[in-house]
Amino acid sequence: MSEIGRMMAGIDPMPRAPEQGSGARELLHEIVKTPVETPRRTPRLELIPAAAVLATAAVLGVAFLPADAPTGIAPAAALAFHRSGDDWVVTVQDLYADPERFASEFKARGFDIELSLQPGSPSVVGKVMGGDQTPGARIEEESVSCAPVGDRCTVAFRIPADFRGGASIWLARPSRNGERYVWAGDVDAPDELLHCVPYRGMTVDRLRAVLAGRNASIESFRVESGNRSNPVPQVPGNWLVKGAASAAPGQVIVWAQPDRIELTPEQRANVKERMAGCPTG
């Protein structure tokens, strides 16, 4: 678990979504107002990431019927199925469809699969964030392609044609107006609010100014006490920033403390990796 993940784990009292494992992608589970529903299956296996095949795919829009469309016309399919060898490649065409609609289209193909899409920060949009599978099931991430701006994404994954198990898949989608993130990447990852900003160790006032320059702000603060992370309305401007997490578009949660910030070797390595390619000076 990352440092931010450990800090998020200490927040109390806050609604909690089901635990998905470790990693910064899950850190917003501890702060969202509406928790993700617990899947109905208990066996848990890792989804098999196929990072090597994250090739750029054609960007598709979200399909909606016009308000004055004639009655009796069925809505466009939320999922597209394409046969590839011994597998089906499933492409999500409507990122905002209800889970029941996804389940119905899977059922029509003979699959017992639940698909849930929740709002995510820019660096994780379109990615498979976790899920549950019955033993022996195999579902692989196929491709993710998102436009630089807006909510146009193509997300695809691969299912064996003879798949007879059950599975739940959780994907991150672009957030809509007023939505908080359920899934969040590192706040200094590419496309995130603080990408290329060495914010750790900054004063709160300095970070506030940096965010203002990016049309963003601090939503709230967290202060660690023992192994807990407690929300507070405000902290002194000269306190130092230990960490930050994206809460919603243009808003971050900040961990701050009065004394010096000490980064572990692992944290320093992660920061160096995320700053690679950023302007210097």
C-alpha positions in Angstrom: 0.0 0.0 0.0 1.3 3.5 -0.9 1.9 6.2 1.7 -1.3 8.0 0.6 -3.1 4.7 0.8 -2.0 4.2 4.4 -3.1 7.7 5.3 -6.5 7.1 3.7 -6.9 3.9 5.6 -6.8 5.9 8.9 -9.6 8.3 8.0 -12.5 8.0 10.5 -15.4 8.3 10.5 -16.0 8.0 6.8 -18.2 5.8 4.5 -16.2 2.9 3.2 -16.3 1.1 -0.2 -15.2 -2.5 -0.4 -11.4 -3.1 -0.3 -9.9 -3.9 -3.6 -6.2 -4.5 -2.7 -3.3 -2.1 -2.5 -2.4 0.9 -4.6 -3.1 4.6 -5.0 -5.9 3.9 -7.4 -8.1 2.9 -4.5 -7.4 5.7 -2.1 -10.7 7.6 -2.7 -12.7 4.6 -1.5 -12.2 5.9 2.0 -13.6 9.4 1.3 -16.5 9.0 -1.2 -20.0 9.8 0.1 -21.6 6.8 -1.7 -19.7 3.5 -1.3 -19.4 1.0 -4.0 -21.8 -1.9 -3.5 -20.2 -5.1 -2.3 -20.2 -7.7 -5.1 -22.3 -10.8 -4.5 -19.5 -13.2 -5.1 -16.9 -14.0 -2.5 -14.2 -15.8 -4.4 -11.6 -13.2 -5.5 -9.0 -13.5 -8.2 -6.8 -10.8 -9.7 -8.0 -9.6 -13.1 -5.2 -10.4 -15.5 -3.8 -7.1 -16.9 -2.6 -7.2 -20.4 -0.4 -4.1 -20.3 1.4 -5.1 -23.5 -1.8 -4.7 -25.5 -2.8 -1.2 -24.3 -2.8 0.0 -27.9 -4.7 3.1 -28.9 -8.2 2.2 -30.0 -10.7 4.3 -32.0 -12.4 6.8 -29.7 -16.1 6.3 -29.5 -18.7 8.6 -28.2 -21.6 7.9 -25.8 -24.7 7.0 -27.7 -28.0 8.5 -26.6 -31.4 8.6 -28.3 -32.7 12.1 -29.1 -35.6 13.2 -26.9 -37.9 13.3 -29.9 -37.0 9.9 -31.2 -40.0 7.8 -32.3 -41.3 5.3 -29.7 -40.5 1.7 -30.1 -36.8 2.3 -31.2 -34.5 0.3 -28.9 -31.5 2.3 -27.4 -28.1 1.7 -28.9 -26.2 -1.2 -27.3 -24.1 -0.3 -24.3 -21.6 -3.1 -25.2 -20.2 -4.2 -28.5 -19.0 -7.8 -29.0 -16.3 -8.8 -31.5 -15.1 -12.3 -32.0 -11.3 -12.7 -31.9 -10.0 -16.3 -32.2 -11.3 -18.2 -29.1 -12.3 -15.0 -27.3 -14.9 -12.2 -27.4 -13.5 -8.7 -27.2 -16.1 -6.6 -25.4 -16.0 -2.8 -26.0 -17.9 -0.5 -23.7 -19.8 2.0 -25.9 -21.9 3.7 -23.2 -19.8 4.6 -20.1 -22.8 5.8 -18.2 -25.2 2.9 -18.8 -26.8 1.3 -15.7 -25.3 -1.9 -14.4 -28.6 -3.6 -15.1 -28.3 -2.8 -18.8 -24.7 -4.2 -19.0 -25.9 -7.4 -17.2 -28.8 -7.8 -19.6 -26.5 -7.5 -22.6 -24.0 -10.0 -21.1 -26.9 -12.4 -20.3 -28.1 -12.2 -23.9 -24.7 -13.6 -24.9 -24.8 -16.3 -22.1 -22.4 -14.6 -19.7 -23.0 -14.1 -16.0 -21.0 -10.9 -15.7 -21.6 -7.7 -13.7 -20.0 -4.5 -15.0 -19.8 -1.4 -12.8 -18.3 2.0 -13.9 -17.6 4.6 -11.2 -16.0 8.1 -11.6 -12.3 8.2 -11.6 -9.5 10.8 -11.8 -7.9 11.4 -15.2 -5.0 9.0 -14.9 -7.2 6.0 -14.2 -10.2 6.7 -16.5 -10.9 3.8 -18.7 -8.9 1.3 -16.7 -10.0 -1.9 -15.0 -9.6 -1.2 -11.3 -10.5 -4.6 -9.9 -13.2 -7.2 -9.6 -14.2 -10.7 -8.5 -14.2 -13.9 -10.5 -15.1 -17.5 -9.8 -12.2 -19.9 -9.9 -10.9 -20.6 -13.4 -12.4 -17.5 -14.9 -10.2 -15.4 -17.2 -11.0 -11.8 -18.1 -8.2 -9.7 -19.5 -7.9 -5.9 -20.1 -7.6 -5.4 -23.8 -7.3 -1.7 -24.6 -8.0 1.8 -23.2 -8.0 5.0 -25.3 -9.3 8.3 -24.0 -9.3 11.7 -25.6 -7.1 14.4 -24.0 -10.2 16.3 -22.8 -13.8 15.5 -22.3 -15.4 12.1 -21.6 -14.7 10.3 -24.8 -13.1 6.9 -24.0 -13.0 3.5 -25.5 -12.6 0.6 -23.0 -12.3 -3.0 -24.1 -11.6 -6.3 -22.4 -11.4 -10.0 -23.5 -13.5 -12.9 -22.5 -13.1 -16.5 -23.6 -15.9 -17.6 -25.9 -16.6 -20.6 -23.6 -16.6 -18.5 -20.4 -19.1 -20.2 -18.0 -18.1 -18.7 -14.7 -19.3 -15.6 -13.0 -17.5 -12.3 -12.6 -17.8 -8.7 -11.5 -15.6 -6.0 -13.2 -15.0 -2.5 -11.9 -14.0 0.2 -14.3 -13.2 3.9 -13.9 -15.0 6.4 -16.1 -14.9 10.2 -16.4 -16.7 12.0 -13.7 -19.8 14.1 -14.4 -20.6 17.5 -12.9 -20.9 17.3 -9.2 -19.4 13.8 -8.9 -16.6 12.9 -6.5 -14.0 10.3 -7.5 -14.4 6.8 -6.4 -11.1 5.8 -8.0 -8.1 8.1 -8.1 -4.5 7.8 -9.4 -1.5 9.5 -7.8 -2.2 13.2 -7.6 1.1 14.0 -9.4 0.6 11.4 -12.1 0.3 12.5 -15.8 -3.0 14.3 -16.4 -3.6 14.8 -12.7 -3.8 18.2 -10.9 -0.3 18.2 -9.5 1.6 16.5 -12.3 5.2 17.8 -12.5 4.8 19.6 -9.2 7.1 18.5 -6.3 4.5 19.4 -3.8 5.6 17.3 -0.8 7.2 19.5 1.8 5.6 22.7 0.5 3.8 24.9 2.9 0.0 24.8 2.8 0.0 28.4 1.6 2.4 27.6 -1.2 0.4 24.6 -2.4 -2.8 26.7 -2.2 -1.2 29.2 -4.6 0.0 26.5 -7.0 -3.5 25.0 -7.1 -5.1 28.4 -7.7 -2.8 28.8 -10.7 -4.4 25.6 -12.1 -8.0 26.7 -11.3 -8.1 24.2 -8.4 -8.3 24.4 -4.6 -7.9 22.4 -1.4 -11.2 20.7 -0.5 -10.3 19.7 3.0 -7.4 18.7 5.3 -6.3 15.5 7.1 -4.1 15.4 10.2 -2.6 12.1 11.4 -2.9 11.1 15.0 -1.4 7.8 15.8 -2.6 5.4 13.1 -5.7 7.5 12.3 -6.2 10.3 9.8 -8.7 12.8 11.0 -10.5 15.5 8.9 -10.0 19.1 10.1 -11.6 22.2 8.6 -8.3 24.2 8.4 -4.6 24.1 9.3 -2.1 26.9 9.6 -0.7 28.1 6.3 2.9 27.4 7.4 2.3 23.7 8.0 4.0 21.4 5.6 2.3 19.1 3.0 2.9 15.4 3.5 0.6 14.1 0.8 -2.5 14.9 -1.3 -5.3 13.0 -3.1 -7.7 14.0 -5.8 -11.2 14.2 -4.4 -13.1 15.7 -7.4 -12.3 17.7 -10.5 -10.4 20.7 -9.3 -10.2 19.7 -5.7 -7.7 17.9 -3.5 -7.5 16.6 0.0 -4.3 17.5 1.7 -2.4 15.8 4.6 -0.4 18.4 6.5 1.8 18.5 9.6 3.7 21.2 11.6 7.1 19.5 11.4 9.5 18.5 8.6 8.5 15.9 6.0 10.7 12.9 5.7 10.3 10.8 2.6 11.2 7.1 2.6 13.5 5.7 -0.1 10.5 4.1 -1.8 8.6 7.5 -1.8 11.6 9.3 -3.3 11.9 6.7 -6.0 8.2 7.0 -6.8 8.5 10.8 -7.0 11.5 10.6 -9.3 9.6 8.2 -11.6 6.6 10.5 -11.8 8.7 13.6 -12.4 10.6 12.0 -15.3 10.2 14.1 -18.4 8.9 17.1 -16.4 10.5 20.6 -16.9 13.4 21.3 -14.5 14.3 24.5 -12.8 
